[in-house]
């Protein structure tokens, strides 16, 4: 079967997927957004175009708050019989899929576990990445096929577990950016120039992430908790006393590091001392 994809939603995710599908040789029936623009493919706006009827699969790439209205628009559109509908939300369980299913359209989730902030890098980022899928059997078959064309792998989101699954994705994708901003701010507060601080933090985080490609967290963890370095942890807590938000984050994440340090074989007495400090 030759897939032909229509993308509803022309934000960063929609444009990124459009570019990635095009680079992978998957034909695009069209991409539709709020405003007509020209990316690498034309983006239509207004009423859904007749090109929707040429699609074998529709990817709904809108924000969660716009999902139900987008699905209503699709249900009222001219979908060909048997067209598969996949949405990109990692957390939503859209009620609007029921109407599409009632008209014979298998439906499910196609959630790229990739931060698609820059459409120009989407094809590169999706190669080797993971995509969370769920839904009807035919929808998941299509999702696997599309993911394979992009060079990505799929994991099945267990029924009823979507919110926890998506929270895990937020930890991995969004919070490193928050940590980087916090680390850079702390460096700048010492008097280090802002550009140098940000560059140093970015390099350090990239190296830490690279280690995780080859090692498990219990092996990759470094730093004072991993070493059982009680004195350094105490000095850090003292230094952060005037910055309660950063101190709270330090305490919480250091507590999370304790089980990893135990798995590495750190001195149990030293880890107990660190645990008392963090309490």
Buried (B, 14 or more C-beta within 10 A) or exposed (E): EEBBBBBBBBBBBBBBBBBBBBBBEBEBBBBBBEEEEEBEBEBBEEEBBEBBBBBBBBBBBBEEEBBBEBBEBBBEBEBBEEBBBBBBBBBBEBEBBEBBBEEEBBBBBBBBBBBBEEBEBBBBBBBEBBBBBBBBEBBBBBBBBBBEBBBBEBBBBEEEEBEEBBEEBEEEBEEBEEBBEBBBBBBBEEEBEEEEBBEBBEEEBEEBEEBEEEEEEBBBBEBBBBBBBBEBBBEBBEBBEEBEEBBEBBBEEBBEBBEBBBBBEBEEEBBEBBEEBBE
